[in-house]
Amino acid sequence: MNSVSTALPDKAIVEYSFSKAATLYDRYADHHRIIAERLMDFILPEISAGSILEIGCGTGILTERLLDRFPASHVTALDISPNMVERCRSKLNHPGRLSYLVTDAEEYCRSGNSYNLVVSSCSLQWIHDRERFIKNICAMLPVGGRCLVAIPVMGMLYELVESCIRGARTMMRQLDLNSGEEWKARFKNSEMDILSSSVESVSCIYDHPLEVLKAIRGIGAGIDQGPVSLKPGDMKKMTKYYSRHFEVDDFGKVSSTYRILYLLGRKM
């Protein structure tokens, strides 16, 4: 039996996939809304920010919450996908308080720009050089500046992974996800004091295992990975195993679990 192989996808493919999904993203992004709400819980009441950089703004789910929470701040919303940025722009109308960047976050965070708060929800898993990237984020912050992130970690979509491996007996190709402890170590090694952190599960319920795959593709995250390319026979085995082992009611609904590290750091 094969197991899991991990990979970091080509960024051109990432941009293409998310741009293609921009118009459907909000329909399938329930878990992102839950994660964004939870991430905002980590903002301490006394935190203020004149300038905010949001890495991976997508369609603006977190952006809108940042604008509400920091009414006197300017938010720069960055995303690698021009279609995602355009979707965000069409939803949010905050003249003078919101600007956009269509660029690669790894390139931009080497630019020497400065922000009081850097925020990201479910985007840092796409970063290639993660050690360097966290150091670059820290370099953008003044002493006392904050970094607030939600990062998918190992254990993501374990129902789907297990159903591929044990049900279809095929390899599950997924993103190279790290543990929460590995991510926390990167922040600690980058002159960041971790004020609070927590690894938590976000579970969503779907009518059928195929709806899980549809949702992954619907947000643009199924980038040359997993069971999208399973042969019909293997797909049937995978869904049968999924339904048998991860059913949550008598109507065939199944669970899909997202493991997320929430972290608030302060530059020392």
C-alpha positions in Angstrom: 0.0 0.0 0.0 1.3 3.5 -0.9 1.1 6.3 1.5 1.2 10.1 1.4 3.6 12.1 -0.8 4.0 15.8 -0.2 4.9 18.6 -2.6 5.1 22.3 -3.0 3.2 23.3 -6.1 4.5 25.5 -8.9 3.3 29.1 -8.1 2.1 29.6 -11.6 -0.3 26.7 -11.1 -1.3 28.1 -7.7 -2.1 31.5 -9.4 -4.0 29.8 -12.2 -6.0 27.5 -9.9 -7.1 30.3 -7.5 -7.9 32.7 -10.3 -10.1 30.0 -11.9 -11.9 29.5 -8.6 -12.5 33.2 -7.8 -16.1 33.4 -8.8 -17.1 30.2 -6.9 -14.8 30.7 -3.9 -17.3 32.2 -1.5 -19.8 29.4 -2.2 -17.4 26.8 -0.9 -15.5 28.8 1.7 -17.6 28.1 4.9 -14.5 26.8 6.7 -12.5 29.9 5.8 -15.2 32.1 7.4 -15.1 30.0 10.5 -11.3 30.2 10.6 -11.3 34.0 10.0 -13.7 34.5 12.9 -11.7 32.4 15.2 -8.5 34.2 14.1 -10.0 37.5 15.1 -10.5 36.2 18.6 -6.7 36.3 19.1 -6.5 40.0 18.6 -6.1 41.5 22.1 -8.3 44.5 22.9 -5.4 46.8 23.4 -3.9 46.1 19.9 -4.0 48.9 17.4 -2.4 49.1 14.0 -1.8 52.1 11.7 -0.9 49.9 8.7 -1.9 46.3 8.1 -0.6 43.8 5.5 -2.9 40.9 4.7 -1.1 38.1 2.9 -3.5 36.0 0.8 -6.6 38.1 0.9 -8.6 35.9 -1.4 -12.1 37.3 -1.9 -11.9 39.4 1.3 -13.3 37.2 4.0 -10.7 38.3 6.5 -10.1 41.7 4.9 -13.6 42.8 5.8 -13.2 41.8 9.4 -9.9 43.6 9.7 -11.5 46.8 8.4 -14.2 46.5 10.9 -11.9 45.8 13.8 -9.4 48.5 12.9 -11.5 51.4 11.7 -8.5 53.9 11.7 -6.1 51.6 9.9 -5.1 51.2 6.3 -5.1 47.6 5.0 -3.0 46.4 2.1 -4.6 43.2 0.7 -2.1 41.0 -1.2 -2.8 38.0 -3.3 -1.0 36.1 -6.1 -4.3 35.8 -8.0 -5.5 38.8 -9.9 -9.0 37.4 -10.1 -9.2 36.9 -6.3 -8.0 40.5 -5.8 -10.6 41.8 -8.3 -13.3 39.8 -6.5 -12.2 41.3 -3.2 -12.2 44.8 -4.7 -15.8 44.3 -6.0 -17.1 43.3 -2.6 -15.4 45.9 -0.4 -15.7 49.6 -0.8 -13.4 51.5 1.6 -11.8 54.4 -0.3 -8.6 55.5 1.3 -8.5 52.6 3.7 -7.8 49.7 1.4 -5.3 49.1 -1.3 -4.4 46.0 -3.3 -1.3 44.2 -4.5 -1.2 41.3 -7.0 2.1 39.7 -6.4 4.0 36.8 -4.9 4.1 37.2 -1.1 7.6 35.7 -0.9 8.9 38.3 -3.3 7.0 41.2 -1.7 8.1 40.4 1.8 11.7 40.9 0.8 10.9 44.5 -0.3 11.7 46.3 2.9 8.2 47.7 3.4 7.0 48.3 6.9 3.7 47.5 8.6 2.4 47.5 12.2 0.5 44.3 11.8 0.9 41.4 9.3 -2.0 39.0 9.0 -2.7 35.8 7.1 -5.4 33.2 7.1 -4.8 29.9 5.3 -2.1 31.1 2.9 1.3 30.4 4.4 1.1 26.7 3.5 1.8 27.8 -0.1 5.1 29.4 0.9 8.3 27.6 -0.3 11.1 28.9 1.9 9.2 29.1 5.1 12.1 29.8 7.4 13.2 32.8 5.3 9.6 34.0 4.9 8.9 34.3 8.6 12.2 36.2 9.1 11.2 38.6 6.3 7.8 39.1 7.9 9.5 39.9 11.2 11.8 42.4 9.4 8.8 44.3 8.1 7.5 44.9 11.7 8.8 47.6 14.1 9.7 46.5 17.6 6.3 45.7 19.2 4.6 45.1 15.9 2.3 42.1 15.7 1.9 39.1 13.4 -1.4 37.2 13.4 -1.8 34.0 11.4 -3.9 30.9 10.8 -1.9 28.1 9.2 -3.1 24.7 8.1 -1.0 22.0 9.7 -0.4 18.3 9.7 -3.7 16.4 10.1 -5.6 18.5 7.6 -8.3 16.6 5.8 -7.3 13.4 7.5 -10.6 11.7 6.5 -9.8 12.2 2.8 -6.2 11.1 3.2 -7.1 7.9 5.1 -9.9 7.1 2.6 -7.4 7.3 -0.3 -4.7 5.3 1.4 -6.9 2.6 3.1 -9.9 2.7 0.8 -8.5 3.1 -2.7 -5.1 1.9 -1.6 -3.4 4.6 -3.6 -1.1 7.5 -2.9 -2.5 10.7 -1.5 -0.6 13.6 -2.8 -1.0 16.7 -0.7 0.7 19.9 0.3 3.9 19.7 2.4 2.2 20.6 5.7 4.2 21.2 8.8 3.3 20.6 12.4 2.2 23.5 14.7 5.4 23.1 16.7 7.5 23.5 13.5 5.7 26.7 12.6 6.0 28.0 16.2 9.8 27.3 16.1 10.1 29.4 13.0 8.5 32.4 14.7 10.6 31.9 17.9 13.8 31.8 15.8 12.8 35.1 14.1 12.8 37.5 17.0 9.1 36.9 17.6 7.6 36.6 21.1 4.6 34.2 20.8 1.8 35.9 22.8 -0.7 33.1 22.2 -1.2 30.1 20.0 -3.5 27.1 19.6 -3.9 24.2 17.2 -7.6 23.5 16.7 -9.9 21.5 14.4 -12.6 23.0 12.2 -15.0 20.4 11.0 -17.4 20.9 8.1 -20.2 18.6 7.1 -21.0 17.5 3.5 -23.7 15.5 1.9 -21.3 13.0 0.3 -17.5 12.5 0.0 -17.7 13.8 -3.6 -18.9 17.1 -2.1 -15.7 17.3 -0.1 -13.7 17.1 -3.3 -16.0 19.6 -5.0 -15.4 22.1 -2.2 -11.6 21.7 -2.4 -11.7 22.3 -6.1 -14.2 25.1 -5.6 -11.8 27.2 -3.5 -8.9 26.5 -5.9 -7.0 24.3 -3.4 -7.0 21.1 -5.4 -3.8 21.9 -7.2 -2.6 18.7 -8.8 -3.2 16.8 -5.6 -5.1 13.9 -4.1 -7.9 12.0 -5.5 -8.9 14.4 -8.2 -7.0 12.2 -10.7 -8.2 8.8 -9.2 -9.4 6.3 -11.7 -13.2 5.7 -11.5 -12.8 2.4 -9.7 -10.4 3.8 -7.1 -12.7 6.8 -6.7 -15.6 4.5 -5.9 -13.4 2.6 -3.3 -12.3 5.9 -1.8 -15.9 7.3 -1.4 -17.2 4.0 0.0 -14.5 3.9 2.7 -15.1 7.6 3.4 -18.8 7.1 3.9 -18.3 4.0 6.0 -15.8 5.5 8.4 -16.6 9.2 8.6 -20.4 9.3 8.3 -21.9 11.6 10.9 -25.7 10.8 10.6 -28.2 8.4 9.1 -28.5 10.5 6.0 -25.0 9.8 4.6 -23.5 13.1 5.6 -19.7 13.0 6.2 -17.2 15.2 8.0 -14.1 17.0 6.7 -11.6 18.3 9.2 -9.2 21.2 8.9 -6.4 21.4 11.4 -5.3 25.0 12.0 -2.6 26.7 14.0 -3.7 30.1 15.3 -0.8 32.3 16.4 -0.3 35.9 17.6 3.3 37.1 17.8 5.0 40.3 18.8 8.4 41.4 17.5 10.8 41.7 20.3 
